[in-house]
Amino acid sequence: MIIDDQIYDVIIVGTGAGGGTLAQKLAPTGKKILILERGDFMPLEEQNRSNVDIFKRERYHAPEQWYDRAGEPFSPQMNYAVGGNTKIYGAVLQRFRERDFEAVQHQNGISPEWCVKYADFEPYYTEAEALYKVHGQAVNDPTEPPHSADYPFPAIAQEPQIESIVEAIAQQNLHPSALPLGLTRQEDDPTNDSEVSGIAPALTHPNVTLKTGAKVVQLHTNPSGRAVKGVEAEVGGQPFLFLGEIVVLACGAINTAALLLRSKNDVYPNGLANSSGLVGQNLMKSLITVVVQLSNQSNSGSFQKTVSVNDFYWGDADFPYPMGHIQSAGGLLTDIIFAEAPPMFSVLARFLPGFGLKQLATRSIGWWAQTEDLPNPKNQVRVEGSKIIVDYTANNREAHDRLIYRWTDVLKTVEKTLPGFQQIIHPKGESPLQVLANQCGTCRFGEDPATSVLDPNCRAHDVENLYVVDSSFFPSNASTSPALTIIANALRVGDRLIEQL
Ligand SMILES: Cc1cc2nc3c(=O)[nH]c(=O)nc-3n(C[C@H](O)[C@H](O)[C@H](O)COP(=O)(O)OP(=O)(O)OC[C@H]3O[C@@H](n4cnc5c(N)ncnc54)[C@H](O)[C@@H]3O)c2cc1C
C-alpha cells in the first residue's frame, strides 16, 4: 500500500450535495483539506440534460451492480462523478416543513422527531438558498415554513400551457405555488449543482486538493477504535492510505453505510461506528409516481418544472394522515427519471397510436406525486464481501395511492375547464428498486447512542473524529425533495467543524 506523505486536517469522501457543499464551507479556513471522489468530472456534453436520450435507459447509472434481497442484481441510479447525484438532479431545492422535524402520525406509522428543529436549520436553509442561487417565491403555499430572508432570485416564469393549468387548479380552492429551483441561468446547463457551487469555489483555495478516481474502500482506526487514522482508497488500481485528523463521509446514504459496514475491525465487529447496530438500517427512498395529462395542444416539450402543490401534504378531509407533495415534471423529454419508466412510454403510445416519442412529449404534461416512506429497520443496506445488498420494501403505500387519486381528481376537474385535455394516466405500482434518487436514513442522527449512529452534529457517537454529511443522517424522510436539507445540514456541520478546527 502506498502511504500518502501528507497529513490533512480534514478528509472529505464524496463530492455530492453534502460533500461538495462542506468543501466550499471549510475551504476559506486555510486548513489542509483533501477531497476523495471515486468518479471524475463529467464531460460537458453529458451534463447537457436537454439532450438526454430517454432510450438510453441507464445512462446515469453507476457502472456496478447491487443486489436485491433475493440476490437479483440491478443497476443503481447513482452518478459517480464530481458533483455526485446533483449533476443529474432536477435542482428542486425545497425546505422541509416545520412539522417534518417533529413526530408525525402517518397512516402506516410514526415519522420520528428530529433532534434538531426547523428553527436550527432555518439560517442554514437561507445560506444554502444563496449558495445554490435558488429562484422561488415563498407565498401561497399553506405548508411553507417561515423564511428569515426572501429567495435570492425571483421565481421563473411558467410555460404558457402550465400557466392556464395553474389557474384552473387555483379555482378548485387549492394553492399552486412556485417550485424553488437552483439555477445558474446558463443556457447549456441551467441547473446549479455541488460541483458549480461547492467543489469549484473550494478548489480556488490552495489548501484544498481534490483526487478524482479515488474510491475509498476502508477506514482504519487506532487500536482503541475511538479515532479513524487512515482512509484507504483505490486510486488508478493502486491501494493508497491517506491520513487525516478529521474524516467526513459523504458518499450517499447507501455507499456510506456500505463503507462503514466494510470497515469492521476487532473493536467494531459489526461495522465501524455501529455499536447501535443501526448502520445501514432504516433506509428510505420516497414513493414517487408520475401522473400524465395528455393534450391535443402542443407545448415546447422542453421546459423547467415550475409548480408545487402542497394542499394534501398533511392530508385532507377524507384522509387525516399526510399524503405528500405534487410537483410539475417539466418537459418530459428533459426529465431523466423517465428513463426509469420505459413502460410509461408504451402506455402513452397506446393512447396516441402513431405518435413518435417527441410528439408524445410535446402533447403531455407530467406531474410527480411524492410521498414520504417511513423508517423501518428491516429496510436496510447489507454487505457480503464486495456485494452491496439493498433490502427494501415500500411502506405508507395507501397514503401515496390516495395522493395519486386525489391529484387525478384535480386534473379531471382541470380538464372540464380547459379544452384539449384527453386523458390522465399513471403507471400502477411503486417505482423500481433502482430508483434511489431520494435514498436516506442509514446512519440516523440523535442524542442517544443506543438509538442513533450520529450525534446531533453528525459526528459518530463511537468515533470522535468521524462525521457524515450526506443524506444518511435523516431520521425520517419528508415528502418534499431532500437536497436542500442535505446542503443546509452540511453548512450547519461545517460551522461546528470550523469551531473545532
Ligand atoms: C435523477 C435524479 C433527480 C433528482 N432530483 C432532485 C431534485 O430535483 N431535488 C432534490 O432535492 N433532490 C433530487 N435528487 C436527489 C439528490 O440528488 C440527492 O438527494 C443528493 O444528491 C444526495 O446528496 P448526497 O451528498 O447524500 O450524495 P450524492 O449526491 O449521491 O453524492 C455522493 C458522492 O460520493 C461519491 N462516492 C460514493 N462512494 C464513494 C467512495 N467509496 N469513495 C469515494 N467517493 C464515493 C459519489 O461518486 C458521489 O459523488 C435527484 C436525484 C436523482 C438521481
The ligand as an SDF file (V2000), in Angstrom:
LIG
                    3D

 53 58  0  0  0  0  0  0  0  0999 V2000
  -32.4030   11.8190  -11.4030 C   0  0  0  0  0  0  0  0  0  0  0  0
  -32.3900   12.4830  -10.0650 C   0  0  0  0  0  0  0  0  0  0  0  0
  -33.1370   13.6460   -9.8740 C   0  0  0  0  0  0  0  0  0  0  0  0
  -33.1540   14.2640   -8.6090 C   0  0  0  0  0  0  0  0  0  0  0  0
  -33.8190   15.4480   -8.4600 N   0  0  0  0  0  0  0  0  0  0  0  0
  -33.8030   16.0720   -7.2580 C   0  0  0  0  0  0  0  0  0  0  0  0
  -34.4110   17.3410   -7.0860 C   0  0  0  0  0  0  0  0  0  0  0  0
  -34.9120   17.9470   -8.0310 O   0  0  0  0  0  0  0  0  0  0  0  0
  -34.4040   17.8880   -5.8370 N   0  0  0  0  0  0  0  0  0  0  0  0
  -33.7970   17.2720   -4.7690 C   0  0  0  0  0  0  0  0  0  0  0  0
  -33.8620   17.7990   -3.6520 O   0  0  0  0  0  0  0  0  0  0  0  0
  -33.1930   16.0860   -4.9140 N   0  0  0  0  0  0  0  0  0  0  0  0
  -33.1530   15.4820   -6.1260 C   0  0  0  0  0  0  0  0  0  0  0  0
  -32.4930   14.3000   -6.2880 N   0  0  0  0  0  0  0  0  0  0  0  0
  -31.8200   13.7340   -5.1100 C   0  0  0  0  0  0  0  0  0  0  0  0
  -30.4790   14.4370   -4.8240 C   0  0  0  0  0  0  0  0  0  0  0  0
  -29.6950   14.4500   -5.9820 O   0  0  0  0  0  0  0  0  0  0  0  0
  -29.7880   13.6820   -3.6920 C   0  0  0  0  0  0  0  0  0  0  0  0
  -30.6310   13.7080   -2.5590 O   0  0  0  0  0  0  0  0  0  0  0  0
  -28.4520   14.2890   -3.3000 C   0  0  0  0  0  0  0  0  0  0  0  0
  -27.5750   14.4390   -4.4010 O   0  0  0  0  0  0  0  0  0  0  0  0
  -27.7890   13.3820   -2.2660 C   0  0  0  0  0  0  0  0  0  0  0  0
  -26.6270   14.0210   -1.7930 O   0  0  0  0  0  0  0  0  0  0  0  0
  -25.5280   13.1700   -1.0360 P   0  0  0  0  0  0  0  0  0  0  0  0
  -24.4480   14.0980   -0.6530 O   0  0  0  0  0  0  0  0  0  0  0  0
  -26.2180   12.3780    0.0210 O   0  0  0  0  0  0  0  0  0  0  0  0
  -24.9920   12.0850   -2.1100 O   0  0  0  0  0  0  0  0  0  0  0  0
  -24.6210   12.1740   -3.6550 P   0  0  0  0  0  0  0  0  0  0  0  0
  -25.0320   13.4460   -4.2680 O   0  0  0  0  0  0  0  0  0  0  0  0
  -25.1010   10.9070   -4.2670 O   0  0  0  0  0  0  0  0  0  0  0  0
  -23.0210   12.1570   -3.6380 O   0  0  0  0  0  0  0  0  0  0  0  0
  -22.2680   11.0470   -3.2320 C   0  0  0  0  0  0  0  0  0  0  0  0
  -20.8560   11.2060   -3.7910 C   0  0  0  0  0  0  0  0  0  0  0  0
  -19.9790   10.2630   -3.2000 O   0  0  0  0  0  0  0  0  0  0  0  0
  -19.1790    9.6260   -4.2140 C   0  0  0  0  0  0  0  0  0  0  0  0
  -18.8130    8.3160   -3.6750 N   0  0  0  0  0  0  0  0  0  0  0  0
  -19.6510    7.2880   -3.3850 C   0  0  0  0  0  0  0  0  0  0  0  0
  -18.9540    6.2720   -2.8390 N   0  0  0  0  0  0  0  0  0  0  0  0
  -17.6510    6.6790   -2.7760 C   0  0  0  0  0  0  0  0  0  0  0  0
  -16.4490    6.0490   -2.3090 C   0  0  0  0  0  0  0  0  0  0  0  0
  -16.4710    4.8210   -1.7820 N   0  0  0  0  0  0  0  0  0  0  0  0
  -15.2880    6.7270   -2.4180 N   0  0  0  0  0  0  0  0  0  0  0  0
  -15.2600    7.9970   -2.9580 C   0  0  0  0  0  0  0  0  0  0  0  0
  -16.3740    8.6320   -3.4240 N   0  0  0  0  0  0  0  0  0  0  0  0
  -17.5460    7.9680   -3.3060 C   0  0  0  0  0  0  0  0  0  0  0  0
  -20.1090    9.6100   -5.4120 C   0  0  0  0  0  0  0  0  0  0  0  0
  -19.4050    9.4370   -6.6350 O   0  0  0  0  0  0  0  0  0  0  0  0
  -20.7860   10.9730   -5.2960 C   0  0  0  0  0  0  0  0  0  0  0  0
  -20.0180   11.9910   -5.8730 O   0  0  0  0  0  0  0  0  0  0  0  0
  -32.4350   13.6780   -7.5290 C   0  0  0  0  0  0  0  0  0  0  0  0
  -31.6800   12.5260   -7.7330 C   0  0  0  0  0  0  0  0  0  0  0  0
  -31.6450   11.9320   -8.9880 C   0  0  0  0  0  0  0  0  0  0  0  0
  -30.8060   10.6940   -9.1790 C   0  0  0  0  0  0  0  0  0  0  0  0
  1  2  1  0
  2  3  1  0
  2 52  2  0
  3  4  2  0
  4  5  1  0
  4 50  1  0
  5  6  2  0
  6  7  1  0
  6 13  1  0
  7  8  2  0
  7  9  1  0
  9 10  1  0
 10 11  2  0
 10 12  1  0
 12 13  2  0
 13 14  1  0
 14 15  1  0
 14 50  1  0
 15 16  1  0
 16 17  1  0
 16 18  1  0
 18 19  1  0
 18 20  1  0
 20 21  1  0
 20 22  1  0
 22 23  1  0
 23 24  1  0
 24 25  2  0
 24 26  1  0
 24 27  1  0
 27 28  1  0
 28 29  2  0
 28 30  1  0
 28 31  1  0
 31 32  1  0
 32 33  1  0
 33 34  1  0
 33 48  1  0
 34 35  1  0
 35 36  1  0
 35 46  1  0
 36 37  1  0
 36 45  1  0
 37 38  2  0
 38 39  1  0
 39 40  1  0
 39 45  2  0
 40 41  1  0
 40 42  2  0
 42 43  1  0
 43 44  2  0
 44 45  1  0
 46 47  1  0
 46 48  1  0
 48 49  1  0
 50 51  2  0
 51 52  1  0
 52 53  1  0
M  END
$$$$
